[in-house]
Amino acid sequence: MTNLSYAPLNYVEKFSLEERKLFNIKSKKYLAFVLKEERSLLKEISKNPQDFYRFAPKTIEKNGKKKTRNIEEPNFILKPIHRKIHILLSEIPAPDYLFSKKKSSCVLNAKAHVNCHGSTLNIDIENFFPSTSRIRVQQFFGYFLQYPRDVADFMADICTVNNHIPTGSPLSLMLAFWANKPMFDELNKLAVSRKIKMTIYVDDISFTGGAVNDSFKNKVTEIVNRYNHSINPDKVRFFGEKLRFINGIAISKVGLRPSNKLSKEIRSLKNIRDVQDANTLGGKLNYMNYIKAIDLTG
């Protein structure tokens, strides 16, 4: 059986959980009070969560390849509730290795590897939200936030659909991290034991260090599989120390640089044809300037 421990043992003090509104909720009545919602509505959602979602396929094109994803979007009743839970989860101090949290970014994630020596390994957890099961969510509320079994079950029903974390909810990003924290902690423990830097941005995990090699990758894969996840084989990348890419950002001895792909996209948009092109160009230029600004910070 998978280790359910949310180590270290002093995590209540470490994460200042006693100060968090979502910690140690003992009843459904008090949960409704914390969320400022009617208990009857929460009960209705928990009994029939599918009735509070919009299900629609979405085709995404990336690198010339088309992929269809099933989007599970909470409706106008459930979405504000999920947004409240997301805000409350975001108040819990997350580990330093997580960069998809409040006041962080994918650029800061890449910058964390600038002064690291050795090779870099990038992996992607395949279908991260759909493969994060309802039982993982229930265990998070029960073990980590110390809810009684019935309240943890109740909260898991409100936060999931079809036995997993929804793909189109404002809650999904932070909840997926906390539900999978035991796995990420184990990966980080492995990395630290080999003097390797590990960072996470949503479902992208990057490792940099002298001991990063195929043997290390196999150990990482073993841990990920043990938690009923899988690594996307098409997104496994090794980089040497001279030039590496993390979240599409180039890292060299001189620091962070926008990728050639981003630079080409900006050049192609210089001949603005409509308002949409102008907005796209503005957004990409702002992103490029942000990368440069972060690179200049200490």
URCOR-V310408 format. One record per residue. N is the residue number from 1. RES is the residue in three letters. PHI is phi in whole degrees, -180 to 180 (* if undefined). PSI is psi in whole degrees, -180 to 180 (none if undefined). NEAR is the number of other ideal C-beta (glycine too) atoms within 12 Angstrom. Layout:
BEGIN
n->N res->RES phi->PHI psi->PSI near->NEAR
n->N res->RES phi->PHI psi->PSI near->NEAR
END
This chain:
BEGIN
n->1 res->MET phi->* psi->142 near->10
n->2 res->THR phi->-64 psi->138 near->20
n->3 res->ASN phi->-65 psi->124 near->17
n->4 res->LEU phi->-97 psi->4 near->22
n->5 res->SER phi->-64 psi->135 near->18
n->6 res->TYR phi->-105 psi->61 near->32
n->7 res->ALA phi->-58 psi->153 near->20
n->8 res->PRO phi->-81 psi->169 near->13
n->9 res->LEU phi->-65 psi->-26 near->9
n->10 res->ASN phi->-92 psi->30 near->11
n->11 res->TYR phi->-64 psi->-27 near->26
n->12 res->VAL phi->-61 psi->-45 near->20
n->13 res->GLU phi->-73 psi->-41 near->13
n->14 res->LYS phi->-59 psi->-41 near->18
n->15 res->PHE phi->-98 psi->9 near->26
n->16 res->SER phi->50 psi->42 near->16
n->17 res->LEU phi->-65 psi->-31 near->27
n->18 res->GLU phi->-64 psi->-19 near->16
n->19 res->GLU phi->-91 psi->-5 near->15
n->20 res->ARG phi->-94 psi->137 near->24
n->21 res->LYS phi->-64 psi->-28 near->24
n->22 res->LEU phi->-85 psi->-4 near->36
n->23 res->PHE phi->-81 psi->136 near->27
n->24 res->ASN phi->57 psi->45 near->24
n->25 res->ILE phi->-79 psi->120 near->30
n->26 res->LYS phi->-93 psi->-13 near->19
n->27 res->SER phi->-147 psi->158 near->19
n->28 res->LYS phi->-67 psi->-32 near->29
n->29 res->LYS phi->-64 psi->-45 near->19
n->30 res->TYR phi->-71 psi->-32 near->23
n->31 res->LEU phi->-61 psi->-44 near->41
n->32 res->ALA phi->-61 psi->-37 near->26
n->33 res->PHE phi->-65 psi->-45 near->16
n->34 res->VAL phi->-63 psi->-41 near->28
n->35 res->LEU phi->-84 psi->-7 near->32
n->36 res->LYS phi->57 psi->47 near->18
n->37 res->GLU phi->-131 psi->157 near->27
n->38 res->GLU phi->-70 psi->134 near->17
n->39 res->ARG phi->-62 psi->-34 near->22
n->40 res->SER phi->-63 psi->-37 near->13
n->41 res->LEU phi->-68 psi->-44 near->23
n->42 res->LEU phi->-62 psi->-38 near->35
n->43 res->LYS phi->-65 psi->-41 near->20
n->44 res->GLU phi->-63 psi->-41 near->22
n->45 res->ILE phi->-65 psi->-43 near->37
n->46 res->SER phi->-66 psi->-31 near->33
n->47 res->LYS phi->-79 psi->-38 near->16
n->48 res->ASN phi->-135 psi->67 near->17
n->49 res->PRO phi->-60 psi->-31 near->35
n->50 res->GLN phi->-61 psi->-26 near->21
n->51 res->ASP phi->-72 psi->-9 near->17
n->52 res->PHE phi->-113 psi->24 near->31
n->53 res->TYR phi->-130 psi->155 near->27
n->54 res->ARG phi->-112 psi->122 near->23
n->55 res->PHE phi->-105 psi->127 near->21
n->56 res->ALA phi->-155 psi->138 near->14
n->57 res->PRO phi->-75 psi->146 near->16
n->58 res->LYS phi->-134 psi->126 near->17
n->59 res->THR phi->-93 psi->125 near->13
n->60 res->ILE phi->-116 psi->130 near->15
n->61 res->GLU phi->-109 psi->125 near->11
n->62 res->LYS phi->-143 psi->130 near->13
n->63 res->ASN phi->54 psi->37 near->11
n->64 res->GLY phi->80 psi->0 near->7
n->65 res->LYS phi->-109 psi->138 near->10
n->66 res->LYS phi->-102 psi->137 near->12
n->67 res->LYS phi->-138 psi->133 near->17
n->68 res->THR phi->-99 psi->127 near->13
n->69 res->ARG phi->-117 psi->145 near->22
n->70 res->ASN phi->-89 psi->115 near->23
n->71 res->ILE phi->-94 psi->127 near->22
n->72 res->GLU phi->-112 psi->97 near->33
n->73 res->GLU phi->-106 psi->124 near->25
n->74 res->PRO phi->-60 psi->145 near->35
n->75 res->ASN phi->-80 psi->-174 near->22
n->76 res->PHE phi->-66 psi->-17 near->13
n->77 res->ILE phi->-86 psi->-47 near->22
n->78 res->LEU phi->-80 psi->-34 near->37
n->79 res->LYS phi->-58 psi->-44 near->24
n->80 res->PRO phi->-62 psi->-32 near->22
n->81 res->ILE phi->-69 psi->-45 near->34
n->82 res->HIS phi->-62 psi->-37 near->38
n->83 res->ARG phi->-65 psi->-39 near->24
n->84 res->LYS phi->-63 psi->-44 near->28
n->85 res->ILE phi->-65 psi->-40 near->43
n->86 res->HIS phi->-60 psi->-45 near->31
n->87 res->ILE phi->-62 psi->-42 near->23
n->88 res->LEU phi->-68 psi->-38 near->31
n->89 res->LEU phi->-66 psi->-35 near->39
n->90 res->SER phi->-69 psi->-16 near->27
n->91 res->GLU phi->-79 psi->-17 near->22
n->92 res->ILE phi->-77 psi->124 near->34
n->93 res->PRO phi->-60 psi->122 near->20
n->94 res->ALA phi->-92 psi->158 near->27
n->95 res->PRO phi->-59 psi->157 near->29
n->96 res->ASP phi->-62 psi->-25 near->19
n->97 res->TYR phi->-77 psi->-8 near->30
n->98 res->LEU phi->-94 psi->127 near->37
n->99 res->PHE phi->-117 psi->-1 near->34
n->100 res->SER phi->-97 psi->55 near->31
n->101 res->LYS phi->-133 psi->176 near->28
n->102 res->LYS phi->-59 psi->138 near->20
n->103 res->LYS phi->65 psi->29 near->11
n->104 res->SER phi->-137 psi->-178 near->28
n->105 res->SER phi->-167 psi->170 near->26
n->106 res->CYS phi->-68 psi->-27 near->31
n->107 res->VAL phi->-70 psi->-43 near->38
n->108 res->LEU phi->-65 psi->-32 near->31
n->109 res->ASN phi->-61 psi->-46 near->36
n->110 res->ALA phi->-66 psi->-40 near->39
n->111 res->LYS phi->-62 psi->-29 near->35
n->112 res->ALA phi->-61 psi->-17 near->31
n->113 res->HIS phi->-102 psi->0 near->41
n->114 res->VAL phi->-60 psi->-47 near->32
n->115 res->ASN phi->-95 psi->17 near->16
n->116 res->CYS phi->-90 psi->143 near->30
n->117 res->HIS phi->-106 psi->150 near->21
n->118 res->GLY phi->109 psi->-169 near->26
n->119 res->SER phi->-85 psi->162 near->28
n->120 res->THR phi->-119 psi->137 near->42
n->121 res->LEU phi->-119 psi->125 near->42
n->122 res->ASN phi->-110 psi->132 near->37
n->123 res->ILE phi->-131 psi->161 near->37
n->124 res->ASP phi->-131 psi->128 near->27
n->125 res->ILE phi->-76 psi->120 near->35
n->126 res->GLU phi->-73 psi->133 near->24
n->127 res->ASN phi->48 psi->55 near->22
n->128 res->PHE phi->-57 psi->-49 near->39
n->129 res->PHE phi->-69 psi->-51 near->37
n->130 res->PRO phi->-63 psi->-28 near->29
n->131 res->SER phi->-89 psi->0 near->27
n->132 res->THR phi->-92 psi->106 near->43
n->133 res->SER phi->-77 psi->162 near->29
n->134 res->ARG phi->-59 psi->-38 near->31
n->135 res->ILE phi->-64 psi->-35 near->25
n->136 res->ARG phi->-63 psi->-42 near->38
n->137 res->VAL phi->-65 psi->-45 near->43
n->138 res->GLN phi->-61 psi->-40 near->34
n->139 res->GLN phi->-67 psi->-35 near->33
n->140 res->PHE phi->-62 psi->-49 near->38
n->141 res->PHE phi->-68 psi->-35 near->38
n->142 res->GLY phi->-77 psi->-49 near->26
n->143 res->TYR phi->-84 psi->-50 near->29
n->144 res->PHE phi->-79 psi->-49 near->36
n->145 res->LEU phi->-92 psi->0 near->38
n->146 res->GLN phi->60 psi->49 near->24
n->147 res->TYR phi->-87 psi->150 near->30
n->148 res->PRO phi->-62 psi->158 near->21
n->149 res->ARG phi->-55 psi->-44 near->16
n->150 res->ASP phi->-68 psi->-36 near->21
n->151 res->VAL phi->-74 psi->-38 near->30
n->152 res->ALA phi->-63 psi->-42 near->34
n->153 res->ASP phi->-62 psi->-44 near->24
n->154 res->PHE phi->-60 psi->-46 near->35
n->155 res->MET phi->-68 psi->-38 near->44
n->156 res->ALA phi->-62 psi->-38 near->35
n->157 res->ASP phi->-65 psi->-38 near->31
n->158 res->ILE phi->-70 psi->-32 near->42
n->159 res->CYS phi->-96 psi->-7 near->49
n->160 res->THR phi->-129 psi->167 near->42
n->161 res->VAL phi->-146 psi->141 near->39
n->162 res->ASN phi->52 psi->38 near->18
n->163 res->ASN phi->67 psi->24 near->21
n->164 res->HIS phi->-155 psi->171 near->31
n->165 res->ILE phi->-68 psi->133 near->43
n->166 res->PRO phi->-67 psi->153 near->39
n->167 res->THR phi->-86 psi->-15 near->34
n->168 res->GLY phi->-126 psi->31 near->27
n->169 res->SER phi->-106 psi->147 near->38
n->170 res->PRO phi->-65 psi->-15 near->25
n->171 res->LEU phi->-83 psi->-24 near->40
n->172 res->SER phi->-59 psi->-42 near->37
n->173 res->LEU phi->-61 psi->-54 near->35
n->174 res->MET phi->-72 psi->-37 near->36
n->175 res->LEU phi->-66 psi->-38 near->42
n->176 res->ALA phi->-63 psi->-39 near->38
n->177 res->PHE phi->-64 psi->-53 near->41
n->178 res->TRP phi->-64 psi->-36 near->45
n->179 res->ALA phi->-67 psi->-26 near->43
n->180 res->ASN phi->-106 psi->11 near->41
n->181 res->LYS phi->-56 psi->-39 near->37
n->182 res->PRO phi->-57 psi->-39 near->32
n->183 res->MET phi->-66 psi->-47 near->39
n->184 res->PHE phi->-64 psi->-38 near->38
n->185 res->ASP phi->-63 psi->-39 near->32
n->186 res->GLU phi->-67 psi->-40 near->28
n->187 res->LEU phi->-63 psi->-42 near->39
n->188 res->ASN phi->-67 psi->-38 near->28
n->189 res->LYS phi->-61 psi->-42 near->23
n->190 res->LEU phi->-62 psi->-46 near->29
n->191 res->ALA phi->-63 psi->-47 near->33
n->192 res->VAL phi->-61 psi->-39 near->19
n->193 res->SER phi->-64 psi->-21 near->15
n->194 res->ARG phi->-113 psi->17 near->24
n->195 res->LYS phi->57 psi->44 near->18
n->196 res->ILE phi->-112 psi->138 near->33
n->197 res->LYS phi->-84 psi->126 near->36
n->198 res->MET phi->-120 psi->134 near->42
n->199 res->THR phi->-136 psi->156 near->43
n->200 res->ILE phi->-129 psi->135 near->41
n->201 res->TYR phi->-130 psi->103 near->35
n->202 res->VAL phi->60 psi->-104 near->28
n->203 res->ASP phi->-111 psi->9 near->36
n->204 res->ASP phi->-99 psi->125 near->33
n->205 res->ILE phi->-119 psi->131 near->47
n->206 res->SER phi->-121 psi->138 near->46
n->207 res->PHE phi->-127 psi->133 near->41
n->208 res->THR phi->-134 psi->130 near->37
n->209 res->GLY phi->170 psi->170 near->28
n->210 res->GLY phi->-68 psi->-22 near->19
n->211 res->ALA phi->-98 psi->12 near->26
n->212 res->VAL phi->-79 psi->116 near->37
n->213 res->ASN phi->-158 psi->-173 near->20
n->214 res->ASP phi->-63 psi->-38 near->14
n->215 res->SER phi->-62 psi->-43 near->14
n->216 res->PHE phi->-64 psi->-44 near->30
n->217 res->LYS phi->-58 psi->-41 near->29
n->218 res->ASN phi->-64 psi->-37 near->18
n->219 res->LYS phi->-68 psi->-40 near->27
n->220 res->VAL phi->-61 psi->-46 near->39
n->221 res->THR phi->-60 psi->-41 near->26
n->222 res->GLU phi->-61 psi->-44 near->19
n->223 res->ILE phi->-66 psi->-47 near->32
n->224 res->VAL phi->-60 psi->-44 near->32
n->225 res->ASN phi->-65 psi->-34 near->18
n->226 res->ARG phi->-64 psi->-25 near->19
n->227 res->TYR phi->-96 psi->20 near->32
n->228 res->ASN phi->62 psi->31 near->24
n->229 res->HIS phi->-114 psi->171 near->36
n->230 res->SER phi->-140 psi->155 near->25
n->231 res->ILE phi->-94 psi->134 near->32
n->232 res->ASN phi->-70 psi->112 near->22
n->233 res->PRO phi->-64 psi->-24 near->12
n->234 res->ASP phi->-76 psi->-12 near->15
n->235 res->LYS phi->-116 psi->12 near->24
n->236 res->VAL phi->-79 psi->125 near->26
n->237 res->ARG phi->-137 psi->134 near->26
n->238 res->PHE phi->-107 psi->141 near->22
n->239 res->PHE phi->-134 psi->147 near->26
n->240 res->GLY phi->-80 psi->180 near->20
n->241 res->GLU phi->-76 psi->-27 near->21
n->242 res->LYS phi->-68 psi->-41 near->15
n->243 res->LEU phi->-148 psi->122 near->20
n->244 res->ARG phi->-134 psi->159 near->35
n->245 res->PHE phi->-125 psi->132 near->32
n->246 res->ILE phi->-134 psi->125 near->42
n->247 res->ASN phi->55 psi->35 near->39
n->248 res->GLY phi->75 psi->12 near->32
n->249 res->ILE phi->-110 psi->130 near->42
n->250 res->ALA phi->-80 psi->137 near->31
n->251 res->ILE phi->-124 psi->120 near->39
n->252 res->SER phi->-129 psi->-174 near->23
n->253 res->LYS phi->-65 psi->-23 near->16
n->254 res->VAL phi->-92 psi->-3 near->13
n->255 res->GLY phi->120 psi->-152 near->24
n->256 res->LEU phi->-87 psi->143 near->37
n->257 res->ARG phi->-142 psi->145 near->28
n->258 res->PRO phi->-62 psi->149 near->33
n->259 res->SER phi->-68 psi->157 near->27
n->260 res->ASN phi->-59 psi->-34 near->15
n->261 res->LYS phi->-61 psi->-46 near->19
n->262 res->LEU phi->-64 psi->-42 near->31
n->263 res->SER phi->-62 psi->-41 near->21
n->264 res->LYS phi->-65 psi->-41 near->14
n->265 res->GLU phi->-63 psi->-39 near->21
n->266 res->ILE phi->-67 psi->-43 near->26
n->267 res->ARG phi->-62 psi->-39 near->16
n->268 res->SER phi->-69 psi->-21 near->16
n->269 res->LEU phi->-95 psi->-1 near->23
n->270 res->LYS phi->-63 psi->-31 near->16
n->271 res->ASN phi->-87 psi->80 near->11
n->272 res->ILE phi->-67 psi->130 near->16
n->273 res->ARG phi->-108 psi->-30 near->13
n->274 res->ASP phi->-152 psi->-180 near->11
n->275 res->VAL phi->-64 psi->-38 near->10
n->276 res->GLN phi->-63 psi->-43 near->12
n->277 res->ASP phi->-62 psi->-40 near->18
n->278 res->ALA phi->-64 psi->-43 near->16
n->279 res->ASN phi->-66 psi->-41 near->15
n->280 res->THR phi->-64 psi->-45 near->21
n->281 res->LEU phi->-62 psi->-44 near->24
n->282 res->GLY phi->-60 psi->-43 near->17
n->283 res->GLY phi->-64 psi->-42 near->18
n->284 res->LYS phi->-70 psi->-37 near->27
n->285 res->LEU phi->-67 psi->-41 near->23
n->286 res->ASN phi->-62 psi->-40 near->18
n->287 res->TYR phi->-65 psi->-43 near->26
n->288 res->MET phi->-62 psi->-43 near->30
n->289 res->ASN phi->-66 psi->-34 near->18
n->290 res->TYR phi->-65 psi->-42 near->24
n->291 res->ILE phi->-59 psi->-45 near->34
n->292 res->LYS phi->-65 psi->-39 near->21
n->293 res->ALA phi->-67 psi->-43 near->18
n->294 res->ILE phi->-64 psi->-37 near->29
n->295 res->ASP phi->-62 psi->-32 near->24
n->296 res->LEU phi->-81 psi->-17 near->15
n->297 res->THR phi->-76 psi->155 near->14
n->298 res->GLY phi->-74 psi->none near->8
END
